[in-house]
Amino acid sequence: MTDRATNRASVKSKILPRAAINASLTLAALIATFIITLFLSDKISHSVKSGLSLCANVIIPSVFPFIVLSDFLYTFLDFSSLKCIDNAFERIFKINRYGLYPFILGIICGFPLGVKCATELYLDGKIARDECERLIGFCNNTGPAFLVCGIGLGLRNNIRDGFLLYFAMIISAILTGIIFSYKKSPATIACGTLTKKRFSVTESIKNAGLNTLNICSYLVFFACIVGLMRNFLGESHIYLTLIPFLEVGSATSILSKTALLTNWQSLALSAFAIGFSGFSVHLQAMSFISKTDLSVSRYFAMKLIQGVISYSIIILLSLFLN
């Protein structure tokens, strides 16, 4: 009994300091956040306004209508009669043919619709766990409206840049999916048609409004972080290298205006930001992935590789188009 009491006491002595350390770190983080918010309130306010301006001028016009369109496409898009497309998708990515829907929605309508559709298919038993873990890694992409109209015309005043970014994103997504399909095979799923929800205009508009608000909320939050980073780091090369990891909209907006980089350098970093998608998008994806038992480690690895490939594609294109 004495030995047991001694062991319990030693365990408690180890647990209590750890809990105290965690509590101290949490308190320190809260105090630091309060101090930063208090003394840099003008910087934070400016960042919030910049984020809201970006939402109003770029994000909402390019995202809202495509979210409505995604519900329409998911209801009426049918590849069952085009066996060649289904078979090609299975051979290339080693994923059941149902995975074609999230991939198409991802490159047409943009994030987070690819992940949303993929997780719904997994929960419905249409694709296997391994397939879904690979699928969410290359189907969560940016839509053409945001890249071509929002970034190309709206931010960079050059529609060619928008098309180049869209091209790099699609190719990098395909290559990433192929890399992670090595020595894989599509799962055997029971035959049947894909059960789809009935299209409703009112529900689609409501869904689009909520999803757009969700996207804008993340953008504004990360715009504040980007603004604080700029306050401490200045517009340096370190700052410009770090922001593509955070949020796509803010990063591409800042990179399009900087004088520290050439047009191709800023375009390449923008391509990395779009391929990687940023932690803002990843948090949105987590809201769907967290409802499943899917592992996120492969998802982050695939998005990082996609960002590197997308960056490399723009660098290669610059050698021929410069």
N, C-alpha and C positions, 0 to 999 in steps of 0.2 A: 504493500500500500504506500509505503514511504517513497519507493522508486516511482510509482505512478504519479504521486503528488508532485514529486520533483520534476518529472517530465512535463506534466501539465503546466507547472510554473515556468519552465524554460520556454515552452511553446508560447505562453501568454506574453512572456518578456520579449519574444521575437515579433509577435503580432502587434503589440501595442506601439512600439517605436515606428513600425512601418505605417500603421494607421495615423500616427502623429505626424510623420513626414508627409504623407499624402494630404492630410488636412492643412498642414503648413504651406505646402506648395499650392494648394487650391486657394487658400487665403491670399498668398502672395500674388497669384495670377489675378485675382479679383481686384486687389489694391492697385496693381500695375495697370489693369484695364481702366479702372476709375480715374487714375491720374492721367493716363494718355487721353481719355475721353474729355477730361476737364480742361487740360492745357492745350489740346490740339482740336478743340471743338470746331474751330473755323476750317481747319483742313478736312476734317471728317464731313462737315456740312458741304464743302465744295465737292468732295468725292461723291457724296450722295446725289448732289445735283447733276454731276457729270454722268453718273450711272443712270439716273432717271431720264436724262436727255438722250442717252444712248438707247435706252429702252423705247422711248417714244419715237425716235427718228429711225431706228434700225431694227430693233428686235421685234417689236409688236407688229409692224407692217409686214415683216418677212416671216414671222413665225405663226401668228394667229390664223391666217387663212389656210396655211398648210396643215395645221392641226385638224381643222375641220375637214380638209381634203383627205387626211389620213384615215379618218373614220369612214369616209365614202369609199376610198380605195380598199380598205380592209373588208368592207362589206361586199363589194362588187368585183374586186380583182380576183381573177381565177386563172391559174396556170394549169389546171388539171387537163385541159385539152391540148396543151403544148408540152407533150412529154419530153421533147428534146431539151427544153429549158430545165425541167425537173431533173432529168437524168444528168445534164451537164452540171447542175448545182451539186448533186450528190457525188459525182465523180471528182469534182474539183475540191470541195470542202469536206467530203466524207461526213456529211450531215443529212439527215432525213429531209425529204423534199419540202416538208412543211416549213423548214428554216428559211426557205426562199422569201417568204412573206416579211419577216422582220428585216431581212437584208434589203429588200426593195424599199420598204417603208423608211428605213434608216437613211438611204442615200437620196430619197426623193423628198421626204418630209422633215428629216432631221431629228436630232436627239430631243428628248429621251424616248422617242416612240419605238425605236428599234428594240431597246432593252425591254420596254413595256410589253411589246408584242411577243418577244422571245420568252419572257417569264410566264406570260399567260399560256403560251403553247406548252411549256414545260408542266405547269400546274394542271393543264388539261390532258396530260399524258401523250401529247403528240410528238414530242422529241425527248430523247433521253438526257440524263443529267450531264454526262460528258459532252454531248452535243450542245446543250444549252450553255455550258460554261465556255465553250469555244465560240459559240455564236454571238454571245453578248460582247465578246472582245473585239469583234470587227463589224458589228451591225449598228453600233451606237455612233452615228456620224452626224455631220452638219448638212442641212438641206441646201439645195442650189440657190434658193431665193436669198438666203442670208449671205452666202459666199459671193454670188455674182452681183446681186443688186445691193445688198447691205455693205459688204466689204469692198468689192470691186468698184462699183459706181459711187456708193455713199461715202466710203472712207478713203479709198485710194484714187478716186476719180479716173479709174482705168478698168474698163470691163474685161480686158484681157487678163489682168491679174486675178480677177474673180474666177474666170474659167480655168486658169492655171491651177489655182488653189483647189478647185472642185475636182479637176483631173487628178492632181496629186493625192487628194483624199481618197478617191475611189480606187486608184491603183494600189495605194498603200494598204487600204482595207482588204483588198483581194489578196495581196501578197502575204499579209499577216495571217489571214485565214488559211492560206495554203501552207504556210510554215508550220502552223500548229495542227494541221491535219495529217502530218507525216505519220505513217504507220497506223492510221486510224481507219475505221470503217463505219458507215452509217448504221445506226441501230435499226433493228427490225421492229417496225411498228405495225399494229393491226391495220389492215386496209380500211378505208372509209373516207368520207369527204370531211373537209374541215368545217366544223360547226362555227357559224358566224352569227354575231348579233345583228338584229334588225337595225337598219340605219334610221336614225332619228335626227332631224335638223335641230330641234330644240336641245336635245341631249348633247349633240356634237358642239353646238355653240357654247353651252355651259361648260363642257369638258375643255374646249379650247380656251375659254376665259380663265378657268382655274389653272390649267397647265401653263398658260402664258404668264399669269401672275406669279406662279411658282418659279418659272425661269427668271423673270425680272427680279424677284426677291433675292435669289442667289447672286444674280449679277450685281445688284446694288451692294450687297454685303461684301462681295469680293472686291468691288470697286473701292470700298473703304479701306480694305487691306492693302490694295495696290497703291492707294493714295498715301497711306501711312508709310509704306516701304519707300516711296519716292521722297517723302519728307526726311527719312533717315539716310537713304543711300544716294539721293539725288538722281538725275537722269544719267546714270553711269552705265557702262557695259554690263556690270553685275546685275543692276536693276533690270535692264532689258533682257537679260538671259533668264532671270527668275520669273518674270511675270507670265511667260507662256505656260508655266505649270499651274497657274491659278485659275484664270478665267478667260475664255476665248474672246468675248466681245471687248472687254477692256484692253486685253493684250494687243489685239489686232488694231484697235483704235490708236493706242499709244505708239505702236510700231509704225503705223502709217504716217505719223507726224514727226517722228524723231529725225534729227539731223546728224546723229552719230553713226548711222548705218546707211549704206547704199540702198537703192530700191530693191535689188535682188537679195541683199542680206536681210532686210526687213521682211521681204516676201517669204524667204526661207524660214525665218523664225515664226512668221504667221502660220506657215504650213505645219511646222512642228506643233504649235498651239492647237491647230485644228485637228491634226492627227491624234495628238495626246488627249485633246478635249478639255483638259483642265480639271482641277479638283471640284470646281463648281458643278460641272456636268456629272462628275463621278458621284457627288453627294446626291444628285437627283436620281442617278441610276441606282444608288444604294437603297432608295426608298422603295424600289420595286424588287431588287435582289434580296433585301432583308425579309421579304415575305416567303422566301424559299430556303432550301438547305444548300444553295449553290455556294461554291467557294469563290472568293473575290480575288485571290492571289493571282490566278491566271488572267483574270480580267485586267488587272493593273499592268501585268507584264506585257500583255498583248497591246494595250493602248500605248505604252511607252515605246514598244517596237514600231508600232504604226506611226508614231510621231517622228521617230528617227528616219524611217523610210520616206515619209512625206517630205521631210527636210531635205533628204538626199536627192529626191526627185527634182525639187526646185533648183538645187545646186547644179545638177546635171543639165537641166533645161537652160540655165543661165549661160552655160558654155556654148550652147548652140544658138540661143536667141538674143544674146547680149550684143 
